[in-house]
Amino acid sequence: MVLITLPIMAKRTQWTEKQAWEWQEKVGVIKGFNGAYHAYPGQTTFEILKKASELGFNSVRFWVSGGNVDEKIAHIQRMIDDAAAFNMTVSPVLTFGDVAYANAIKRNEKVKDSDYEQDFRKLMRHFANEERIVLWDLMNEPRFNDEPRTYDEMDIIENMVKWSWDEDVSQPITSSIIWATINPQNKALKRISEVEQMMDVHNFHSYDCALNFSKNICDMLDYIKGLGDRPIVCTECLTRVNGSGLARSLAVFAKYKVNFYSWGLFVNDRNWEVRWRKSTYDPYEPMFHNLLYSDGDIYDARDIELIRNYHFVSDGEEFDEGIEISDRWTHERVWRWMVCGPVKGTNIISDVKDTASKGYNSVRVRFYYADWKNHRDEFFKKLDQCLQNASSQGLTVMPVLLDDGDVPNGSVALGKYVNDVINRYYSDNRVLAWELYYKPGEKVKDTNLLMELVGTVFRYARNVYPNQPMTMTPVVNVKPFKEGFDPWQALVHGHTGGWGELDYSGGSNSDLVYKIWSLSDVISFATDMPTPETGWLISMCYRFGRPIFCTDWRFDNDETANSTLKRFAMSHVFWFASKPVSTNQINSFRFIPISTERQD
């Protein structure tokens, strides 16, 4: 008899880095979302995934539910079948370890492998070769600090990794272990990192991708890459209130070649529209998580463009358009903000006393970089007092932070000043809006310098994500109209006219004015011109589709004041007068409803 010795099949172990990158090449860039939660009770998962696919998503991450392992298997299979209809993959999040730990706590003892090993193995064995499962997430956000539970959960995850190897699963094994700031003082970090280094691909969460000009997330990704050169998946991201929406998050992810799953799709019963520990019982703005309203309307169309176009950038390629552009308020948000009604304001030097009794409802006040630099505490005391005095009269305040006299201090220094001031009052509803810079180029002739400075100031201001809109007032006027010129007729449908009538001085030009208006949340201008020329400038501002401010209005006589106020009322212009306006004119000012006649 001849004995035939069969070869011993090698047990699957952790993928090599080469195998991991081969997986990345095969599956392509993952663009996923979390939680196929229903917008209303009758909506189906199939409908949710159909909509997600239309938006550009190709994967869904979900928590596996079921009272026993067979029910869990059935749940995963349903998700696979629904996703397959749209050529989407799935990423199941398992809870075997969570349940085992909870049961052990109830018994006041350590976790026993027998509590969850058999069921875990059965599930993994069932789907071991399922190509629609793009990756496994063994445990969601285990403890990340130095406490006994952290070490227990790391042991649980390590067990599940080894059992997955035993079952020879064909998909990558991950766990969203890294989900908080990397703190070298965390004594558990060594154990956490050891377990993370067992994974086939890296998996992390980040909801603060924009903080500190994205330094926080870059530090986290550098740490992760230091644990092994493997593909990276961010399985949770997207918080808008700290600026970490898709624009800022994907800008970093594209650079580091990170696959992603955003948090939420439809607004639903989970109430993810407001930040943690807040309630949708109260109004909120902006939306915290999610991409769609309950009816399927898109919250911010820019998000969808980002999803559809997302890719890993090549060396030298720039995916990030800049925070000053990406985090400008949407038209919808700024028009909702405008429900405060007409602003009838005055420009003051310091004292707001008796301002409201004259009919005004807002004041515009200049503050100075030099005061902040030399006496920061006194600077804020002055601003605090201004806000308090204004509020006691029912007035809002529009602070003005910079002008050309500040330019010699340098763009970074001025940016830090703007950042610091806005950060202190970012949610103070006594602040109507921020005028970051009044008339760039009025005295400074270097246009290139001004172009860079304008972008830098907006960038530092945007990094605070204030609840008030931001603007700058450019240096721009309208050339005096020749006798007999009819501005209304010149702007009739089909006639060519607009920018050619504008006039600039100093370092200002059309490029600088366009940049300022294109970065501003609300559009601002200043005028001491007659009403026809002012009306022409308003028509130019109106082209940007946003609320309009006249931040510095000067006029020659009551007749000009009356005609210009009528023009402001027609175009819904918020205004701040630098000359006294009569109480009667102020009290009678109303926005005139806007409508367009149809042609029968």
C-alpha positions in Angstrom: 0.0 0.0 0.0 1.2 3.4 -0.9 0.5 6.1 1.6 -0.4 9.5 0.1 0.2 12.4 2.3 -2.1 15.3 1.6 -0.6 18.8 1.8 -1.6 20.8 4.8 -3.5 23.8 3.7 -1.9 27.0 5.1 -4.2 28.8 7.5 -5.0 32.4 6.4 -3.2 35.0 8.4 -3.0 38.8 8.1 -2.7 40.0 4.6 0.7 41.2 3.5 0.8 44.9 2.5 1.0 43.7 -1.1 -2.2 41.7 -0.7 -3.9 44.7 0.9 -3.0 47.0 -2.0 -4.1 44.4 -4.5 -7.5 44.5 -2.7 -7.6 48.3 -3.1 -6.8 48.0 -6.8 -9.6 45.5 -7.2 -12.4 47.3 -5.3 -11.5 50.8 -6.4 -12.2 53.9 -4.3 -14.9 53.2 -1.7 -17.4 56.1 -1.5 -19.9 55.0 1.1 -22.5 56.1 3.7 -23.6 54.9 7.1 -26.9 53.6 8.1 -29.7 52.9 5.6 -32.2 54.5 8.0 -35.7 55.2 6.7 -36.9 58.8 6.2 -40.4 57.6 7.0 -41.9 54.3 8.1 -42.9 53.1 4.7 -39.6 53.7 3.0 -37.7 50.6 2.0 -33.9 49.9 2.2 -34.1 49.2 -1.5 -35.3 52.8 -2.1 -32.6 54.2 0.1 -29.8 52.4 -1.7 -31.3 53.4 -5.1 -31.1 57.1 -4.0 -27.6 56.6 -2.6 -26.4 55.1 -5.9 -27.8 58.0 -7.8 -25.8 60.4 -5.7 -22.6 58.6 -6.4 -22.2 56.2 -3.4 -21.0 52.7 -4.1 -21.1 51.1 -0.6 -23.1 51.1 2.6 -22.0 50.4 6.2 -24.6 49.1 8.6 -25.0 47.5 12.0 -26.0 43.9 11.8 -29.2 43.2 13.8 -30.8 40.0 14.9 -31.6 38.2 18.1 -29.5 35.2 17.1 -26.8 34.4 14.6 -29.3 33.1 12.0 -31.2 36.4 12.1 -27.9 38.2 11.7 -27.0 36.2 8.7 -30.4 36.9 7.2 -30.0 40.6 7.8 -26.6 40.7 6.0 -28.0 38.7 3.1 -30.9 41.1 2.7 -28.5 44.1 2.6 -26.3 42.3 0.1 -29.3 41.5 -2.2 -30.6 45.1 -2.1 -27.1 46.6 -2.7 -26.4 44.2 -5.5 -29.2 45.7 -7.6 -27.2 49.0 -7.7 -23.8 47.4 -8.0 -23.0 48.5 -4.4 -21.0 46.7 -1.8 -21.7 46.4 2.0 -19.6 46.8 5.1 -21.3 45.0 8.1 -20.5 46.2 11.6 -20.6 43.3 14.0 -21.7 43.4 17.7 -20.7 39.9 19.0 -18.0 41.3 21.1 -20.1 44.2 22.4 -22.8 41.8 23.5 -20.3 39.4 25.1 -18.8 42.2 27.1 -22.1 43.5 28.3 -23.1 40.0 29.4 -19.8 39.6 31.2 -20.4 42.9 33.0 -23.7 41.6 34.2 -22.1 38.5 35.6 -19.2 40.6 37.1 -16.6 38.4 35.4 -14.2 38.4 32.4 -15.5 37.7 28.9 -15.5 34.0 28.0 -14.7 33.0 24.4 -17.5 30.5 24.5 -20.0 33.4 24.8 -19.6 34.5 21.2 -17.0 32.4 19.4 -19.4 29.8 17.9 -21.8 32.3 16.5 -19.1 34.5 15.2 -17.4 31.7 13.4 -20.7 30.5 11.9 -21.4 33.9 10.5 -18.0 34.5 9.1 -17.9 31.0 7.6 -21.3 31.6 5.9 -20.0 34.8 4.1 -16.3 33.8 3.8 -16.3 34.1 0.0 -19.0 36.8 -0.5 -17.6 39.4 -2.9 -20.3 42.0 -2.1 -18.9 42.4 1.4 -16.1 44.9 0.9 -14.8 44.7 4.5 -15.7 43.5 8.0 -15.8 45.9 10.9 -15.4 43.6 14.0 -16.2 46.2 16.7 -17.3 49.8 16.4 -15.3 52.3 18.5 -13.9 50.2 21.4 -12.7 52.3 24.3 -9.8 54.5 23.5 -8.4 55.5 26.9 -6.5 53.9 29.7 -9.1 51.9 31.6 -9.7 48.1 32.1 -12.4 47.9 29.5 -10.0 49.1 26.8 -7.7 46.2 27.3 -10.6 43.7 27.5 -12.1 45.0 24.2 -8.7 44.8 22.6 -8.5 41.1 23.7 -12.0 40.5 22.2 -11.0 42.1 18.9 -7.8 40.1 18.7 -9.8 36.9 19.2 -12.2 37.8 16.4 -9.3 38.5 14.1 -7.7 35.1 14.7 -11.1 33.3 14.3 -11.6 35.2 11.0 -8.2 33.8 9.9 -9.3 30.3 10.9 -12.4 30.7 8.8 -10.3 31.8 5.8 -12.5 34.8 5.0 -11.7 36.4 1.7 -12.6 40.0 2.8 -10.3 42.4 4.7 -10.6 42.3 8.5 -10.8 45.7 10.2 -12.2 47.3 13.4 -12.8 51.0 13.9 -10.3 51.1 16.8 -8.8 54.6 16.1 -11.6 57.1 16.5 -10.2 59.8 18.9 -7.3 62.2 19.1 -3.9 60.4 19.3 -2.6 61.2 22.7 1.0 60.0 23.4 0.2 60.1 27.1 -2.5 57.5 26.7 -1.0 54.4 28.3 -3.4 52.1 26.4 -2.2 53.4 23.1 0.5 50.7 22.9 -2.0 47.9 23.2 -4.5 49.7 20.9 -1.7 50.0 18.2 -0.7 46.4 18.6 -4.3 45.3 17.7 -4.6 47.8 14.9 -1.4 46.4 13.4 -3.2 43.0 13.1 -5.7 44.4 10.6 -5.7 43.8 6.9 -6.5 47.5 6.1 -6.7 50.5 8.5 -10.1 51.7 9.6 -10.6 55.0 11.6 -13.3 57.6 12.4 -12.9 61.4 12.4 -15.5 64.1 13.0 -13.0 67.0 13.3 -11.3 66.9 9.9 -11.3 70.7 9.7 -10.0 71.6 13.2 -6.7 73.5 13.4 -6.7 73.9 9.6 -6.9 70.1 9.2 -3.7 69.5 11.3 -5.6 67.2 13.7 -6.7 64.7 11.0 -3.3 64.9 9.3 -1.6 64.0 12.6 -4.0 61.0 13.0 -3.4 59.8 9.4 0.3 60.1 9.8 0.1 58.0 12.9 -2.0 55.4 11.2 0.3 55.2 8.2 3.2 54.7 10.6 1.5 51.5 11.8 1.8 49.9 8.4 1.6 50.8 4.7 -1.9 49.6 4.1 -5.1 51.0 2.5 -7.1 53.3 4.8 -10.8 53.5 5.2 -12.6 56.3 7.2 -15.8 54.5 8.2 -17.4 57.6 9.8 -17.1 61.3 9.0 -19.2 64.4 8.4 -20.0 67.1 10.9 -20.8 70.5 9.6 -21.0 72.7 12.7 -17.2 72.6 13.2 -16.6 72.8 9.4 -15.8 69.1 9.0 -18.3 68.6 6.2 -17.5 66.7 3.1 -15.5 69.5 1.5 -12.9 69.7 4.2 -12.9 66.0 5.0 -12.5 64.8 1.5 -9.8 67.3 0.8 -7.6 65.5 3.3 -8.8 62.1 2.4 -8.0 62.5 -1.3 -4.4 63.5 -0.4 -3.9 60.5 1.9 -5.8 58.1 -0.5 -8.5 57.3 2.1 -11.7 55.5 1.3 -14.7 56.9 3.1 -18.2 56.4 4.6 -20.1 59.6 5.5 -22.5 59.6 8.4 -26.2 59.4 7.4 -28.2 59.9 4.2 -31.8 60.9 4.7 -33.0 63.0 7.7 -34.7 60.4 9.8 -35.9 59.4 13.3 -32.3 59.2 14.6 -32.3 63.0 14.8 -28.8 63.3 13.5 -29.4 66.8 12.2 -28.2 68.4 15.4 -25.0 67.9 17.2 -24.4 65.3 20.0 -26.5 66.0 23.1 -28.7 68.5 21.4 -32.3 68.1 20.3 -34.2 68.7 17.1 -37.0 69.9 19.2 -35.2 73.2 18.9 -34.3 75.0 15.6 -30.8 74.2 14.3 -28.4 75.4 11.7 -26.4 74.1 9.9 -27.4 70.4 9.6 -25.0 68.3 11.6 -25.0 64.9 9.8 -27.0 63.7 6.7 -27.0 64.7 3.1 -30.7 64.8 2.2 -33.9 66.2 3.7 -36.6 63.6 4.4 -38.3 64.3 1.0 -35.0 63.6 -0.8 -34.1 67.2 -1.6 -30.3 67.8 -1.3 -29.2 69.8 1.7 -26.0 71.1 -0.1 -25.6 70.4 -3.8 -21.8 70.9 -3.4 -21.7 67.6 -1.4 -23.1 65.6 -4.3 -20.5 67.0 -6.7 -17.8 66.1 -4.3 -19.0 62.5 -3.9 -19.3 61.9 -7.6 -15.9 63.4 -8.4 -14.0 62.0 -5.4 -10.8 60.2 -6.2 -7.3 59.6 -4.8 -5.2 62.5 -6.0 -1.9 61.8 -7.8 1.3 63.6 -6.8 1.1 67.2 -7.5 -2.7 67.2 -8.1 -4.7 69.6 -5.9 -8.2 68.4 -4.8 -8.7 71.1 -2.2 -10.2 74.4 -3.5 -9.6 76.1 -0.2 -11.7 76.6 2.9 -12.5 80.2 1.9 -14.4 78.8 -1.0 -15.7 75.4 0.1 -17.2 76.7 3.4 -19.0 79.8 2.1 -22.6 79.8 3.3 -25.0 78.3 0.8 -27.6 80.6 -0.8 -30.3 78.7 1.1 -28.7 79.2 4.4 -28.0 82.9 4.0 -31.6 83.6 2.8 -33.0 81.8 5.8 -30.8 84.0 7.9 -32.3 87.0 6.3 -35.7 86.4 7.9 -34.6 88.9 10.6 -36.0 91.5 8.2 -34.7 94.9 7.0 -31.6 96.2 8.6 -31.8 99.9 9.1 -28.5 100.8 10.6 -26.1 103.6 11.3 -22.3 103.8 11.4 -21.0 105.0 14.7 -17.6 105.8 16.2 -18.1 104.5 19.7 -21.3 105.5 21.6 -24.5 103.7 20.8 -26.6 105.8 23.2 -30.1 106.7 22.1 -29.5 105.0 18.7 -32.7 102.9 18.9 -34.9 105.9 19.8 -34.1 107.3 16.4 -35.5 104.2 14.6 -32.3 102.3 13.8 -32.1 98.6 14.6 -28.4 98.0 14.0 -25.0 99.7 14.4 -21.8 99.2 12.4 -18.7 99.7 14.5 -15.0 99.7 13.6 -12.5 97.8 15.7 -8.7 97.8 15.3 -6.0 95.2 15.0 -3.5 97.4 16.8 -5.8 97.5 19.9 -6.1 93.7 19.8 -2.4 93.2 19.4 -1.3 95.6 22.1 -4.1 95.2 24.7 -6.1 92.1 23.9 -8.1 92.0 27.1 -9.0 95.7 26.8 -10.0 95.1 23.2 -12.5 92.4 24.1 -13.8 94.5 27.0 -14.6 97.3 24.6 -16.3 94.9 22.2 -18.2 93.2 25.0 -19.4 96.6 26.2 -20.4 97.6 22.7 -22.5 94.4 22.3 -24.1 94.9 25.7 -25.0 98.5 25.1 -26.4 97.7 21.7 -28.4 94.7 23.0 -29.9 96.8 25.8 -31.6 98.9 23.1 -32.6 95.9 20.9 -29.8 96.6 18.4 -27.5 94.2 16.6 -23.9 95.0 15.8 -21.8 94.6 12.6 -18.2 94.8 13.6 -15.6 95.9 11.0 -12.2 94.4 11.6 -9.7 95.6 9.0 -8.9 98.2 6.5 -5.9 99.1 4.3 -4.1 100.6 7.3 -3.6 97.1 8.7 -1.9 95.6 5.7 1.8 96.2 6.8 1.2 93.7 9.7 1.1 90.8 7.2 -1.7 88.5 6.1 -1.0 85.7 8.7 -1.0 88.1 11.6 -4.2 89.7 10.4 -5.8 86.3 9.8 -5.0 85.2 13.3 -6.6 88.4 14.7 -9.7 87.9 12.7 -9.8 84.2 13.7 -9.4 85.1 17.4 -12.1 87.8 17.4 -14.7 85.7 15.5 -14.0 82.6 17.6 -15.0 84.5 20.8 -18.3 85.5 19.4 -19.1 82.8 16.8 -22.5 82.0 18.2 -23.4 85.4 19.7 -26.7 86.5 18.1 -26.0 90.1 19.0 -23.5 90.1 16.1 -25.5 90.7 12.9 -22.6 89.9 10.5 -18.8 90.3 10.3 -17.3 92.8 7.9 -13.9 91.4 7.7 -12.3 94.1 5.6 -13.5 97.6 4.5 -12.4 98.6 1.0 -9.3 96.5 0.2 -7.3 98.6 -2.2 -8.6 102.1 -1.2 -5.0 103.1 -0.3 -2.9 100.0 -1.0 -1.9 99.8 -4.7 -0.5 96.3 -4.8 -3.4 94.3 -6.2 -1.6 90.9 -6.0 -0.9 91.5 -2.3 -4.5 92.3 -1.8 -5.7 89.2 -3.7 -3.6 87.0 -1.4 -4.7 88.9 1.8 -8.4 88.7 1.0 -8.1 84.9 0.6 -6.1 84.5 3.7 -8.5 86.6 5.9 -11.5 84.6 4.6 -9.6 81.4 5.2 -8.8 82.2 8.9 -12.4 83.5 9.4 -14.0 80.4 7.9 -12.0 78.1 10.2 -14.1 79.4 13.1 -17.4 78.4 11.3 -19.4 81.3 12.8 -23.2 81.4 13.0 -23.1 84.9 11.4 -22.4 85.6 7.7 -19.2 87.2 6.6 -18.5 89.9 4.0 -16.0 92.5 2.7 -16.8 95.8 1.1 -14.8 96.3 -2.1 -13.6 99.6 -3.7 -16.0 99.9 -6.6 -18.2 102.7 -8.0 -20.2 103.3 -11.1 -19.0 105.8 -13.7 -21.2 109.0 -13.7 -24.0 108.5 -16.2 -24.0 110.9 -19.1 -27.0 113.2 -19.5 -29.9 111.3 -21.0 -28.5 107.8 -20.2 -31.3 105.4 -19.1 -29.9 102.8 -16.8 -33.2 100.8 -16.8 -33.2 100.6 -20.6 -29.5 99.7 -20.7 -30.2 96.6 -18.6 -33.3 95.3 -20.5 -33.4 91.6 -21.4 -30.9 90.9 -24.2 -29.0 94.2 -23.9 -25.4 94.0 -23.1 -24.4 96.0 -20.0 -23.1 95.7 -16.5 -19.4 95.4 -15.5 -18.4 97.9 -18.2 -19.9 100.8 -16.2 -18.0 100.0 -13.0 -15.1 102.1 -11.9 -12.2 101.2 -9.6 -9.4 103.1 -7.8 -6.2 102.4 -5.9 -5.4 98.7 -5.9 -8.9 97.6 -6.7 -9.9 96.1 -10.1 -12.6 93.8 -11.4 -10.7 90.7 -10.4 -10.4 91.8 -6.8 -14.0 92.9 -6.6 -15.2 89.6 -8.1 -13.1 87.6 -5.7 -14.5 89.6 -2.7 -18.1 89.1 -3.8 -17.5 85.4 -4.7 -16.1 84.7 -1.2 -18.7 86.7 0.8 -21.8 85.2 2.4 -23.6 88.4 1.8 -22.7 91.0 -0.8 -21.6 94.4 0.3 -21.0 97.8 -1.3 -20.5 101.4 -0.3 -22.0 104.4 -2.0 -22.1 108.2 -2.0 -23.4 108.2 -5.6 -26.7 109.5 -6.9 -29.6 107.0 -6.9 -29.3 105.9 -10.6 -25.6 105.0 -10.2 -26.3 103.3 -6.9 -29.1 101.3 -8.5 -26.8 100.1 -11.2 -24.3 98.9 -8.5 -27.1 97.1 -6.7 -28.1 95.3 -9.9 -24.5 94.0 -10.1 -24.6 92.8 -6.5 -28.0 91.1 -7.2 -26.3 88.9 -9.8 -24.7 86.9 -6.9 -28.1 85.8 -5.6 -27.4 86.7 -2.0 -28.6 89.3 0.5 -27.1 92.7 -0.1 -25.6 95.2 2.4 -24.8 98.8 1.8 -22.3 99.1 4.6 -21.5 102.8 4.1 -24.3 105.0 2.7 -23.8 108.7 2.2 -26.1 111.1 0.4 -26.3 114.8 -0.4 -29.9 115.7 0.5 -33.3 114.4 1.5 -34.4 114.0 -2.1 -31.5 111.6 -2.8 -32.1 109.8 0.5 -35.7 109.2 -0.4 -35.1 107.9 -3.9 -32.2 105.7 -2.7 -34.3 104.3 0.1 -36.9 103.4 -2.4 -34.3 101.6 -4.5 -33.1 99.8 -1.3 -36.7 98.7 -0.6 -37.1 97.3 -4.1 -33.9 95.3 -4.0 -34.1 94.3 -0.3 -30.9 96.0 0.6 -29.7 96.1 4.3 -28.2 99.5 4.9 -26.0 101.5 7.3 -26.1 105.2 6.9 -23.1 107.4 7.6 -25.3 110.5 7.7 -28.3 111.0 9.8 -31.6 109.6 8.3 -34.8 111.1 9.6 -36.8 109.0 12.1 -39.8 109.1 9.7 -37.8 107.7 6.8 -36.4 105.0 9.0 -39.7 103.9 10.5 -41.5 103.9 7.2 -38.8 101.8 5.4 -40.1 98.4 4.3 -39.0 95.8 1.7 -41.2 95.8 -1.3 -42.3 92.3 -2.4 -40.4 91.2 -5.6 -42.3 89.6 -8.5 -42.0 89.3 -12.2 -44.9 89.7 -14.6 -45.5 87.0 -17.1 -46.1 87.7 -20.8 -49.5 86.4 -22.0 
